[in-house]
Structure formats: C-alpha cells, structure tokens
Amino acid sequence: MLAMLAGEPGGVSLPRLCKRLGVRMSVLLRELAWIGEDAIGDHPAPGWVRVEAHGESSLAVLTERGRERLRSGRDAD
C-alpha cells in the first residue's frame, strides 16, 4: 500500500484504493488505522499514512514518515 501511495502525491480516494488493493472498505479502514497517525490505545501510531477529507471524499496520502519507511527498504503492504 505504501508503494502504491508513493506514486500518487495527491493521494488516492478510499474507494479507488479498495479497488486497486482488491479489499473491502472495512479491511482498508482497519489497515489504515494500524498504519495511520492516530494511536490505538497505548500503542503509538507509525504515522505512515494520513486520511484527508476533500469535500465529500476521503483520500489516503503517504506521509513523510511513510516515505522514509519505503526508503529504508521495509515496505509494508
């Protein structure tokens, strides 16, 4: 997912990302929760992806921390 988002500097709409990954929205939202910017309980968030609202659409955008993760060679799906 990080590599896919790296090729889209303006972000990708969540429905389009679901289609590209071949997953349901519920699966995508769980994945985004784990790799996003918000902590889950006592677990700090890695902050690799940010979900931004643009009008009625939500876009997944790779953050600088996500780009650093890709550069380090530890790609996350």
MOPAC internal coordinates of N, CA, C and O (Angstrom, degrees):
PM7 1SCF
backbone

  N    0.0000 0     0.00 0     0.00 0    0    0    0
  C    1.4391 1     0.00 0     0.00 0    1    0    0
  C    1.5232 1   110.50 1     0.00 0    2    1    0
  O    1.2310 1   120.14 1   139.03 1    3    2    1
  N    1.3257 1   117.33 1   -40.97 1    3    2    1
  C    1.4670 1   119.79 1  -179.22 1    5    3    2
  C    1.5216 1   110.92 1   -61.64 1    6    5    3
  O    1.2310 1   120.35 1   136.24 1    7    6    5
  N    1.3208 1   116.94 1   -43.76 1    7    6    5
  C    1.4649 1   120.29 1   179.95 1    9    7    6
  C    1.5242 1   110.77 1   -63.56 1   10    9    7
  O    1.2310 1   120.23 1   141.19 1   11   10    9
  N    1.3143 1   117.16 1   -38.81 1   11   10    9
  C    1.4596 1   121.15 1   178.37 1   13   11   10
  C    1.5285 1   110.22 1   -63.60 1   14   13   11
  O    1.2310 1   120.43 1   135.92 1   15   14   13
  N    1.3177 1   116.79 1   -44.08 1   15   14   13
  C    1.4616 1   120.63 1  -179.62 1   17   15   14
  C    1.5239 1   111.83 1   -69.64 1   18   17   15
  O    1.2310 1   120.12 1   151.66 1   19   18   17
  N    1.3219 1   117.37 1   -28.34 1   19   18   17
  C    1.4674 1   120.46 1   179.09 1   21   19   18
  C    1.5214 1   111.07 1   -62.59 1   22   21   19
  O    1.2310 1   119.98 1   151.08 1   23   22   21
  N    1.3129 1   117.63 1   -28.92 1   23   22   21
  C    1.4550 1   121.86 1   179.21 1   25   23   22
  C    1.5167 1   113.69 1   -83.17 1   26   25   23
  O    1.2310 1   120.53 1  -179.98 1   27   26   25
  N    1.3234 1   116.60 1     0.02 1   27   26   25
  C    1.4647 1   122.20 1  -178.24 1   29   27   26
  C    1.5262 1   109.55 1  -128.25 1   30   29   27
  O    1.2310 1   119.38 1  -100.13 1   31   30   29
  N    1.3382 1   118.79 1    79.87 1   31   30   29
  C    1.4673 1   120.71 1  -175.40 1   33   31   30
  C    1.5294 1   114.34 1   -59.52 1   34   33   31
  O    1.2310 1   120.09 1   154.21 1   35   34   33
  N    1.3260 1   117.44 1   -25.79 1   35   34   33
  C    1.4620 1   120.29 1   178.61 1   37   35   34
  C    1.5107 1   113.45 1   -86.87 1   38   37   35
  O    1.2310 1   120.53 1   178.25 1   39   38   37
  N    1.3339 1   116.60 1    -1.75 1   39   38   37
  C    1.4523 1   121.56 1  -179.34 1   41   39   38
  C    1.5172 1   112.11 1    92.96 1   42   41   39
  O    1.2310 1   121.11 1    -7.66 1   43   42   41
  N    1.3197 1   115.49 1   172.34 1   43   42   41
  C    1.4615 1   123.19 1  -179.65 1   45   43   42
  C    1.5204 1   107.53 1  -131.39 1   46   45   43
  O    1.2310 1   120.62 1   -44.54 1   47   46   45
  N    1.3322 1   116.41 1   135.46 1   47   46   45
  C    1.4619 1   119.15 1   177.79 1   49   47   46
  C    1.5293 1   108.83 1   -62.99 1   50   49   47
  O    1.2310 1   121.10 1   -31.17 1   51   50   49
  N    1.3214 1   115.51 1   148.83 1   51   50   49
  C    1.4619 1   119.32 1  -177.70 1   53   51   50
  C    1.5294 1   112.37 1   -61.82 1   54   53   51
  O    1.2310 1   118.58 1   137.34 1   55   54   53
  N    1.3484 1   120.31 1   -42.66 1   55   54   53
  C    1.4678 1   118.36 1   176.81 1   57   55   54
  C    1.5355 1   112.79 1   -61.60 1   58   57   55
  O    1.2310 1   120.20 1   140.76 1   59   58   57
  N    1.3149 1   117.23 1   -39.24 1   59   58   57
  C    1.4691 1   120.19 1   179.09 1   61   59   58
  C    1.5307 1   110.09 1   -66.56 1   62   61   59
  O    1.2310 1   120.35 1   140.78 1   63   62   61
  N    1.3383 1   116.93 1   -39.22 1   63   62   61
  C    1.4618 1   120.92 1   178.83 1   65   63   62
  C    1.5322 1   110.32 1   -63.98 1   66   65   63
  O    1.2310 1   120.36 1   139.71 1   67   66   65
  N    1.3315 1   116.91 1   -40.29 1   67   66   65
  C    1.4725 1   120.66 1   175.69 1   69   67   66
  C    1.5201 1   110.39 1   -57.74 1   70   69   67
  O    1.2310 1   120.94 1   133.65 1   71   70   69
  N    1.3189 1   115.81 1   -46.35 1   71   70   69
  C    1.4671 1   120.08 1  -178.18 1   73   71   70
  C    1.5210 1   110.81 1   -63.70 1   74   73   71
  O    1.2310 1   120.08 1   135.45 1   75   74   73
  N    1.3263 1   117.46 1   -44.55 1   75   74   73
  C    1.4692 1   120.92 1  -179.35 1   77   75   74
  C    1.5218 1   112.19 1   -64.15 1   78   77   75
  O    1.2310 1   120.90 1   143.18 1   79   78   77
  N    1.3349 1   115.88 1   -36.82 1   79   78   77
  C    1.4621 1   120.16 1  -178.69 1   81   79   78
  C    1.5285 1   112.58 1   -86.60 1   82   81   79
  O    1.2310 1   120.61 1   164.69 1   83   82   81
  N    1.3322 1   116.43 1   -15.31 1   83   82   81
  C    1.4594 1   120.26 1  -178.87 1   85   83   82
  C    1.5139 1   113.16 1    71.45 1   86   85   83
  O    1.2310 1   120.47 1  -143.88 1   87   86   85
  N    1.3431 1   116.70 1    36.12 1   87   86   85
  C    1.4653 1   121.10 1  -179.50 1   89   87   86
  C    1.5284 1   109.73 1  -126.97 1   90   89   87
  O    1.2310 1   121.09 1   -19.31 1   91   90   89
  N    1.3092 1   115.52 1   160.69 1   91   90   89
  C    1.4689 1   121.40 1   175.35 1   93   91   90
  C    1.5234 1   109.67 1   -77.13 1   94   93   91
  O    1.2310 1   120.99 1   -20.59 1   95   94   93
  N    1.3163 1   115.70 1   159.41 1   95   94   93
  C    1.4629 1   121.25 1  -179.03 1   97   95   94
  C    1.5276 1   110.82 1   -58.37 1   98   97   95
  O    1.2310 1   119.73 1   140.20 1   99   98   97
  N    1.3246 1   118.12 1   -39.80 1   99   98   97
  C    1.4667 1   120.19 1  -178.68 1  101   99   98
  C    1.5255 1   111.35 1   -61.61 1  102  101   99
  O    1.2310 1   120.34 1   142.04 1  103  102  101
  N    1.3245 1   116.95 1   -37.96 1  103  102  101
  C    1.4675 1   121.27 1   178.47 1  105  103  102
  C    1.5243 1   109.69 1   -67.96 1  106  105  103
  O    1.2310 1   120.55 1   135.75 1  107  106  105
  N    1.3259 1   116.55 1   -44.25 1  107  106  105
  C    1.4645 1   120.57 1   178.91 1  109  107  106
  C    1.5234 1   111.09 1   -60.64 1  110  109  107
  O    1.2310 1   120.07 1   135.54 1  111  110  109
  N    1.3198 1   117.47 1   -44.46 1  111  110  109
  C    1.4644 1   120.37 1  -178.68 1  113  111  110
  C    1.5263 1   111.76 1   -63.75 1  114  113  111
  O    1.2310 1   120.17 1   142.95 1  115  114  113
  N    1.3299 1   117.29 1   -37.05 1  115  114  113
  C    1.4720 1   119.54 1   176.42 1  117  115  114
  C    1.5220 1   110.53 1   -65.23 1  118  117  115
  O    1.2310 1   120.42 1   136.32 1  119  118  117
  N    1.3282 1   116.80 1   -43.68 1  119  118  117
  C    1.4695 1   120.65 1   178.52 1  121  119  118
  C    1.5300 1   110.63 1   -61.65 1  122  121  119
  O    1.2310 1   120.65 1   135.26 1  123  122  121
  N    1.3270 1   116.37 1   -44.74 1  123  122  121
  C    1.4654 1   120.10 1   179.49 1  125  123  122
  C    1.5261 1   111.27 1   -63.36 1  126  125  123
  O    1.2310 1   120.50 1   146.10 1  127  126  125
  N    1.3312 1   116.64 1   -33.90 1  127  126  125
  C    1.4651 1   119.49 1   177.49 1  129  127  126
  C    1.5262 1   110.54 1   -62.50 1  130  129  127
  O    1.2310 1   119.91 1   140.58 1  131  130  129
  N    1.3281 1   117.78 1   -39.42 1  131  130  129
  C    1.4664 1   121.54 1  -178.36 1  133  131  130
  C    1.5167 1   113.30 1   -74.56 1  134  133  131
  O    1.2310 1   119.89 1   147.79 1  135  134  133
  N    1.3372 1   117.82 1   -32.21 1  135  134  133
  C    1.4650 1   119.68 1  -176.33 1  137  135  134
  C    1.5234 1   112.70 1  -106.75 1  138  137  135
  O    1.2310 1   120.47 1  -176.37 1  139  138  137
  N    1.3195 1   116.70 1     3.63 1  139  138  137
  C    1.4610 1   121.43 1  -177.33 1  141  139  138
  C    1.5150 1   113.84 1   -81.42 1  142  141  139
  O    1.2310 1   121.58 1    21.21 1  143  142  141
  N    1.3262 1   114.59 1  -158.79 1  143  142  141
  C    1.4627 1   121.26 1  -173.91 1  145  143  142
  C    1.5268 1   114.32 1   -98.51 1  146  145  143
  O    1.2310 1   119.70 1   167.19 1  147  146  145
  N    1.3263 1   118.18 1   -12.81 1  147  146  145
  C    1.4593 1   121.01 1  -177.04 1  149  147  146
  C    1.5241 1   111.10 1   -94.92 1  150  149  147
  O    1.2310 1   120.97 1   -47.48 1  151  150  149
  N    1.3248 1   115.76 1   132.52 1  151  150  149
  C    1.4654 1   120.90 1   178.17 1  153  151  150
  C    1.5282 1   109.76 1   -64.53 1  154  153  151
  O    1.2310 1   120.97 1   -29.28 1  155  154  153
  N    1.3202 1   115.76 1   150.72 1  155  154  153
  C    1.4590 1   121.81 1   174.89 1  157  155  154
  C    1.5193 1   106.46 1  -114.28 1  158  157  155
  O    1.2310 1   121.00 1   -72.57 1  159  158  157
  N    1.3124 1   115.70 1   107.43 1  159  158  157
  C    1.4606 1   120.03 1  -175.49 1  161  159  158
  C    1.5175 1   110.29 1    61.28 1  162  161  159
  O    1.2310 1   120.68 1    53.16 1  163  162  161
  N    1.3290 1   116.30 1  -126.84 1  163  162  161
  C    1.4631 1   121.66 1   179.35 1  165  163  162
  C    1.5226 1   112.75 1   -90.10 1  166  165  163
  O    1.2310 1   120.20 1  -178.38 1  167  166  165
  N    1.3289 1   117.22 1     1.62 1  167  166  165
  C    1.4634 1   121.24 1  -177.62 1  169  167  166
  C    1.5225 1   110.01 1   -90.88 1  170  169  167
  O    1.2310 1   120.17 1   -61.34 1  171  170  169
  N    1.3295 1   117.28 1   118.66 1  171  170  169
  C    1.4674 1   119.00 1   178.45 1  173  171  170
  C    1.5259 1   110.42 1   -66.14 1  174  173  171
  O    1.2310 1   121.29 1   -32.82 1  175  174  173
  N    1.3013 1   115.13 1   147.18 1  175  174  173
  C    1.4660 1   120.73 1  -179.76 1  177  175  174
  C    1.5213 1   110.52 1   -81.89 1  178  177  175
  O    1.2310 1   120.14 1   -37.28 1  179  178  177
  N    1.3416 1   117.34 1   142.72 1  179  178  177
  C    1.4595 1   118.90 1   176.93 1  181  179  178
  C    1.5227 1   112.33 1   -70.97 1  182  181  179
  O    1.2310 1   119.97 1   152.77 1  183  182  181
  N    1.3325 1   117.66 1   -27.23 1  183  182  181
  C    1.4573 1   120.69 1   176.89 1  185  183  182
  C    1.5148 1   114.71 1    70.26 1  186  185  183
  O    1.2310 1   120.05 1  -145.76 1  187  186  185
  N    1.3209 1   117.51 1    34.24 1  187  186  185
  C    1.4652 1   120.66 1  -178.05 1  189  187  186
  C    1.5194 1   112.56 1   -81.76 1  190  189  187
  O    1.2310 1   120.56 1   152.69 1  191  190  189
  N    1.3387 1   116.53 1   -27.31 1  191  190  189
  C    1.4649 1   121.54 1  -176.89 1  193  191  190
  C    1.5257 1   108.69 1  -134.31 1  194  193  191
  O    1.2310 1   121.36 1   -37.32 1  195  194  193
  N    1.3309 1   115.01 1   142.68 1  195  194  193
  C    1.4636 1   121.34 1   176.53 1  197  195  194
  C    1.5291 1   107.12 1  -119.76 1  198  197  195
  O    1.2310 1   120.34 1   -40.49 1  199  198  197
  N    1.3255 1   116.96 1   139.51 1  199  198  197
  C    1.4623 1   121.43 1   174.04 1  201  199  198
  C    1.5210 1   106.88 1  -102.22 1  202  201  199
  O    1.2310 1   121.12 1   -58.11 1  203  202  201
  N    1.3365 1   115.46 1   121.89 1  203  202  201
  C    1.4601 1   122.10 1  -177.51 1  205  203  202
  C    1.5203 1   109.64 1  -113.96 1  206  205  203
  O    1.2310 1   120.82 1   -39.65 1  207  206  205
  N    1.3300 1   116.04 1   140.35 1  207  206  205
  C    1.4618 1   121.38 1   174.93 1  209  207  206
  C    1.5208 1   108.70 1   -89.38 1  210  209  207
  O    1.2310 1   121.06 1   -51.17 1  211  210  209
  N    1.3207 1   115.58 1   128.83 1  211  210  209
  C    1.4666 1   122.61 1   175.95 1  213  211  210
  C    1.5212 1   106.57 1  -128.66 1  214  213  211
  O    1.2310 1   121.18 1   -84.41 1  215  214  213
  N    1.3233 1   115.35 1    95.59 1  215  214  213
  C    1.4620 1   118.90 1  -174.50 1  217  215  214
  C    1.5119 1   109.24 1    64.60 1  218  217  215
  O    1.2310 1   121.00 1    55.05 1  219  218  217
  N    1.3221 1   115.69 1  -124.95 1  219  218  217
  C    1.4632 1   120.17 1   179.19 1  221  219  218
  C    1.5252 1   112.42 1   -91.10 1  222  221  219
  O    1.2310 1   120.38 1   179.03 1  223  222  221
  N    1.3200 1   116.87 1    -0.97 1  223  222  221
  C    1.4691 1   121.19 1  -178.36 1  225  223  222
  C    1.5197 1   111.30 1  -101.94 1  226  225  223
  O    1.2310 1   120.89 1   -28.93 1  227  226  225
  N    1.3127 1   115.91 1   151.07 1  227  226  225
  C    1.4642 1   122.39 1   171.86 1  229  227  226
  C    1.5153 1   107.82 1  -114.96 1  230  229  227
  O    1.2310 1   121.04 1   -47.20 1  231  230  229
  N    1.3321 1   115.61 1   132.80 1  231  230  229
  C    1.4587 1   121.27 1  -178.96 1  233  231  230
  C    1.5166 1   110.22 1  -117.14 1  234  233  231
  O    1.2310 1   120.66 1   -40.40 1  235  234  233
  N    1.3240 1   116.34 1   139.60 1  235  234  233
  C    1.4621 1   121.90 1   171.62 1  237  235  234
  C    1.5239 1   106.74 1   -92.33 1  238  237  235
  O    1.2310 1   120.82 1   -52.97 1  239  238  237
  N    1.3335 1   116.03 1   127.03 1  239  238  237
  C    1.4614 1   121.99 1  -176.72 1  241  239  238
  C    1.5229 1   108.45 1  -127.18 1  242  241  239
  O    1.2310 1   120.58 1   -47.27 1  243  242  241
  N    1.3223 1   116.49 1   132.73 1  243  242  241
  C    1.4568 1   121.33 1   176.78 1  245  243  242
  C    1.5274 1   109.24 1   -72.14 1  246  245  243
  O    1.2310 1   120.42 1   -48.60 1  247  246  245
  N    1.3208 1   116.80 1   131.40 1  247  246  245
  C    1.4661 1   121.12 1   178.63 1  249  247  246
  C    1.5289 1   109.89 1   -89.21 1  250  249  247
  O    1.2310 1   120.87 1    -6.99 1  251  250  249
  N    1.3075 1   115.95 1   173.01 1  251  250  249
  C    1.4690 1   119.91 1   176.99 1  253  251  250
  C    1.5279 1   110.36 1   -62.25 1  254  253  251
  O    1.2310 1   120.30 1   143.18 1  255  254  253
  N    1.3257 1   117.04 1   -36.82 1  255  254  253
  C    1.4747 1   119.89 1   176.97 1  257  255  254
  C    1.5226 1   110.94 1   -63.39 1  258  257  255
  O    1.2310 1   120.26 1   144.12 1  259  258  257
  N    1.3309 1   117.11 1   -35.88 1  259  258  257
  C    1.4584 1   121.22 1   176.17 1  261  259  258
  C    1.5182 1   111.42 1   -66.20 1  262  261  259
  O    1.2310 1   120.72 1   140.10 1  263  262  261
  N    1.3333 1   116.22 1   -39.90 1  263  262  261
  C    1.4738 1   120.13 1   177.13 1  265  263  262
  C    1.5305 1   110.56 1   -64.63 1  266  265  263
  O    1.2310 1   120.55 1   140.93 1  267  266  265
  N    1.3276 1   116.55 1   -39.07 1  267  266  265
  C    1.4699 1   120.21 1   177.18 1  269  267  266
  C    1.5261 1   110.21 1   -62.77 1  270  269  267
  O    1.2310 1   120.37 1   139.92 1  271  270  269
  N    1.3128 1   116.90 1   -40.08 1  271  270  269
  C    1.4755 1   120.66 1   178.31 1  273  271  270
  C    1.5259 1   110.17 1   -61.49 1  274  273  271
  O    1.2310 1   120.37 1   136.67 1  275  274  273
  N    1.3189 1   116.90 1   -43.33 1  275  274  273
  C    1.4683 1   120.04 1   177.90 1  277  275  274
  C    1.5204 1   111.19 1   -62.82 1  278  277  275
  O    1.2310 1   120.28 1   136.25 1  279  278  277
  N    1.3268 1   117.07 1   -43.75 1  279  278  277
  C    1.4680 1   120.63 1  -179.57 1  281  279  278
  C    1.5177 1   111.82 1   -64.08 1  282  281  279
  O    1.2310 1   120.46 1   149.74 1  283  282  281
  N    1.3233 1   116.73 1   -30.26 1  283  282  281
  C    1.4658 1   119.85 1  -178.81 1  285  283  282
  C    1.5287 1   111.79 1   -74.13 1  286  285  283
  O    1.2310 1   120.52 1   171.83 1  287  286  285
  N    1.3439 1   116.60 1    -8.17 1  287  286  285
  C    1.4596 1   119.94 1   177.37 1  289  287  286
  C    1.5053 1   114.40 1    86.88 1  290  289  287
  O    1.2310 1   120.06 1  -171.24 1  291  290  289
  N    1.3149 1   117.49 1     8.76 1  291  290  289
  C    1.4635 1   120.99 1   179.79 1  293  291  290
  C    1.5198 1   108.82 1  -109.35 1  294  293  291
  O    1.2310 1   120.24 1  -110.95 1  295  294  293
  N    1.3222 1   117.14 1    69.05 1  295  294  293
  C    1.4588 1   122.24 1  -177.32 1  297  295  294
  C    1.5188 1   110.24 1   -65.86 1  298  297  295
  O    1.2310 1   120.97 1   -41.15 1  299  298  297
  N    1.3151 1   115.74 1   138.85 1  299  298  297
  C    1.4645 1   121.55 1   175.57 1  301  299  298
  C    1.5203 1   108.61 1  -108.87 1  302  301  299
  O    1.2310 1   120.12 1   -40.81 1  303  302  301
  N    1.3162 1   117.38 1   139.19 1  303  302  301
  C    1.4733 1   120.97 1  -179.87 1  305  303  302
  C    1.4938 1   111.15 1   -84.06 1  306  305  303
  O    1.2310 1   120.10 1   180.00 1  307  306  305

